[in-house]
Structures are given as C-alpha cells and as structure tokens.
C-alpha cells in the first residue's frame, strides 16, 4: 500500500508530464526549413539563432542533418528515401503539398 506522499508525488509527476506534452510546440516543415536555412546562411551563430527561435541547439542540428540528408538523397534520384516515405514525399516527411503522410 502506498502512502499519501507517494500517491501525491505520482499524481504531481503525471500532471507535469501532461502539461509538458500539451505545451510542446509543433513546428511545420516550412518553419524547420526556414530555421535551417537561416543557420546555414551564417549571419548569426547557431546559438543565437536557436535562442531567437526558442529551440534547443540539438533540435536545430537534428533538423539540419535531416534537411541535408533529404536533399542529398533527392539529388541522387532516390525521392522515396526521405524519411522512409513514398516517392511523393520530400524533406521532413511531407508530400509536395506540405501534408504529412496518411
């Protein structure tokens, strides 16, 4: 049997997880491309860019890696290899209309 403190602690942790999940920002493919291209331009440092956009640097580098790999695969003629999707999908797993796969 759990004590009141353990039960309240578990409830509090669950509430914090639910709030974090609900407040997590979802970036569109266009936002990701815009941020990655701004970083590749080099006008600002990556740290400054990430601070302005409110993202972690690890997230920026992951997007950058995905972006460059998708571009490399597209130039090689392997259109369907971007994120394991269909040939109609491009960078970040979106199709030509910018919609996520069904």
Number of C-alpha atoms within 10 A of each C-alpha: 5 7 8 9 9 11 12 12 12 12 12 12 12 12 12 12 12 11 11 11 10 9 9 8 10 7 9 14 18 11 12 18 17 12 19 22 13 15 20 13 9 10 10 12 13 19 14 13 20 18 12 9 12 10 14 13 15 10 12 20 14 11 19 19 13 18 19 13 16 23 17 14 16 17 10 9 10 13 21 17 18 24 16 10 18 15 14 14 23 24 25 20 22 19 17 12 9 15 12 14 11 4
